[in-house]
Every structure is written in C-alpha cells, then in structure tokens.
C-alpha cells in the first residue's frame, strides 16, 4: 500500500513561487487539472479531461526579489479554452482591474493576423486571494458578462473570472472536506492542521499528486533557497505596511488626536500602495 505524504507545515503552498512549481510546470498536469475541475465544477461546467501547461517562467534572483512580479500559471483546457491562475496574498486595491488586464492579455494575444474574431478562445481567470475580496457572502465567486435586467442572458462565454477568497473559506468552510474545492483549499491553507491535510490527500488522488510534488520540490536546495527568497520579498511588503501603520499610531498617540491617527494611517497606507518606499514616504510627509 502506498504511503501517503503530508506537506510540511514549514512551506506555504500559496507562496506564488511554490504554487507555480507545484501546479504550473510541465508534468504538473494531473494536479492542475484536478484543481481546475474543482473550481469550474462549482459553476456547472462539465469536467475537463485534458490540460496543456504553457510554461514561460525564468526564476532569476531579480524576479524572485521583485515584490510586484506576477508568477501566474497559464494553461489550455481541451486545446481551446485558455486559463490563467494567479495567487495574490496582499491586497493592492487593484485586483479587479488586474484580473481583467491578465484576462485581456490572454484573450487579445490569441488572435493571429488574418484570423476571424470567432476564432478567439474562451478565457478563464482564476484568482486565489488571501484577503476579503470580493465582498460577497461566499468563498468562491464567479463573474460573467450578463445583461443587467435579464440575468440569464450572457453576452458571451468568452469571459469567466473566478475569485477564491481564503478569508471567507477560513470563516465558513475550514475543516469541511465534503466538496472537491474545499479539499483543495484545506491543502492550500497554511493554517490547516496536519490531520485535515492528511484526510484531504487520502480523499483526492490529484491532491495526493500535488503533495508528492511539493515534497519533491522542497528536497531541492536551490528551490528551497528560491522559495525563501520569494517569501522574504512578499514579507518585506507586509513589514513595510505594518511599519507605516505603527508609525502612524505612534505619531497619533504623541499628539493625542484619535482623528489624526486615522488620517495619518490612511495616508501612509495610500502611499505604500502606490509602491513608494519608507524613505520616499518620509520625504513626502516631512
């Protein structure tokens, strides 16, 4: 009997470098197809039976250290439907437009010179976000181009955008393994206890394959260095935001004005979200 592995809690599968290594390279088709079917099945689609991964990433130290770099997974389902999967751990206040941009990139670049517009493929975007977006009651939401008053009329099936909200998942679904997507999110969630991960792995062969893959990747010293380099780049941005927030609190406390604290904090966060460094922000505020 095959021994089941359980991914180490030391590694976060939603680190976008590790997510790409486990789900987005040639040879990762089994787990990617399993995950996509779990997502797309929630909207009533028939199961896809084949996927081709479009592999186009070069992981230089510069890319891994770039907080704004996008390590998305690109694939084609059944040879016709394009898919873009992105993990976004921090709220940059631009996710809806960002997702539309990457969707439009896949859509527009699919048309070659001389081709008819009818040859453009359907494009599906899947976004896993680690913050509360969009503000729906569910952990999984899906958007199409619909007519405003007659909601059952869709202009075109060419656009389909999914959001997997990990905050809502943890509130409402954590610990439940009664549907395929819930099992995948239990495996992805860095806070899942080992026994929950083990149960998800036992219940789904594609998740078991992903678990084996992550164990294989994290045995490679160079990949582990790349993982931590990426983790540090992502954490640096969080630290900057926390630092700015704390600075705002401290200044507000010194002045004794609660309203000033809130305004200062908001201003600091807005400047950080524009991509400015702490030094640049200090110059702006001085």
VENURJO-V70694 format. One record per residue. N is the residue number from 1. D_FIRST is the distance of its C-alpha to the first C-alpha in whole Angstrom. Layout:
N/D_FIRST
N/D_FIRST
This chain:
1/0
2/4
3/6
4/9
5/13
6/16
7/19
8/22
9/24
10/27
11/27
12/28
13/26
14/30
15/32
16/33
17/32
18/28
19/28
20/30
21/27
22/24
23/26
24/29
25/28
26/27
27/24
28/23
29/24
30/21
31/21
32/25
33/25
34/23
35/25
36/28
37/27
38/27
39/30
40/32
41/31
42/33
43/36
44/35
45/34
46/32
47/29
48/29
49/27
50/28
51/29
52/31
53/31
54/34
55/34
56/37
57/37
58/38
59/37
60/40
61/41
62/44
63/41
64/39
65/42
66/44
67/43
68/44
69/42
70/40
71/36
72/36
73/33
74/35
75/33
76/34
77/33
78/33
79/36
80/38
81/37
82/37
83/35
84/36
85/34
86/35
87/34
88/38
89/37
90/41
91/44
92/46
93/48
94/48
95/44
96/46
97/48
98/46
99/43
100/46
101/47
102/43
103/43
104/47
105/46
106/43
107/45
108/48
109/47
110/45
111/49
112/50
113/54
114/55
115/53
116/53
117/52
118/50
119/48
120/47
121/43
122/42
123/40
124/38
125/38
126/35
127/36
128/34
129/37
130/36
131/40
132/41
133/42
134/43
135/45
136/43
137/42
138/38
139/36
140/35
141/39
142/40
143/43
144/45
145/48
146/50
147/53
148/55
149/56
150/54
151/51
152/49
153/51
154/49
155/51
156/48
157/44
158/44
159/44
160/41
161/40
162/37
163/37
164/34
165/36
166/34
167/37
168/37
169/33
170/33
171/36
172/35
173/31
174/29
175/26
176/26
177/23
178/25
179/25
180/24
181/26
182/26
183/22
184/23
185/26
186/24
187/22
188/25
189/27
190/28
191/29
192/25
193/24
194/20
195/19
196/21
197/19
198/16
199/16
200/18
201/15
202/12
203/15
204/16
205/14
206/17
207/17
208/14
209/16
210/19
211/17
212/15
213/19
214/21
215/19
216/20
217/23
218/24
219/23
220/26
221/29
222/32
223/30
224/30
225/33
226/34
227/32
228/34
229/37
230/36
231/36
232/39
233/41
234/40
235/40
236/44
237/45
238/44
239/46
240/49
241/49
242/48
243/51
244/53
245/53
246/53
247/57
248/58
249/57
250/59
251/62
252/62
253/62
254/65
255/67
256/66
257/66
258/63
259/64
260/64
261/61
262/59
263/61
264/60
265/57
266/57
267/59
268/56
269/53
270/55
271/56
272/52
273/51
274/54
275/52
276/55
277/54
278/55
279/58
280/59
281/59
282/61
283/64
284/64
285/64
286/67
